[in-house]
Amino acid sequence: MNRYSAPAPKISPHITAPGAVILRNELERLLNDERPKTTQIVHEAAKNGDRSENGDYIYGKRRLREIDRRIRHLTTRLSKAVIVKGPPHDPTKIFFAAWIAVKDENGDISEYRIVGSDEASVEKNWISIDSPIAQRLLGKTIGDEVEAITPSGKKRLGVINIRY
């Protein structure tokens, strides 16, 4: 790291059990299906002579690099994962895998689930445990309020429900 670069953010190793299954299935698909097919395409394209203008070869090699990069990421992520299978010892507090309903200062209610970084989904309202909102909510109970930075700016959020 040089003096101009910021340290990489620390990513939580936590993942839900269903999330781990999804990552394992993706890894298996890449190793057993996509990589062999792409390798075969590159092999066949290499037989066609000049590789510098061979689109199948060039695209295939690029795709192999992408697949290999993803395989390395998934392998590392799964080897370091802390798989959370059940509710915490104190379900009255917000921990990993909680569903949290919050009310903002305008009276609008939103529900979020705290999940691992690989599971986060805007469409599902699943937020990464590493996100600013999740970090502010962890350990809180019903009735607690937090000030969090959201995509739409700073908001004051009151916890109105927690479930696992």
PyMOL commands that set and color helices and strands:
alter all, ss='L'
color gray80, all
select helices_A, chain A and resi 17-46+55-80+132-137
alter helices_A, ss='H'
color red, helices_A
select strands_A, chain A and resi 14-16+82-84+99-104+109-115+126-128+145-150+153-163
alter strands_A, ss='S'
color yellow, strands_A
deselect
rebuild
show_as cartoon
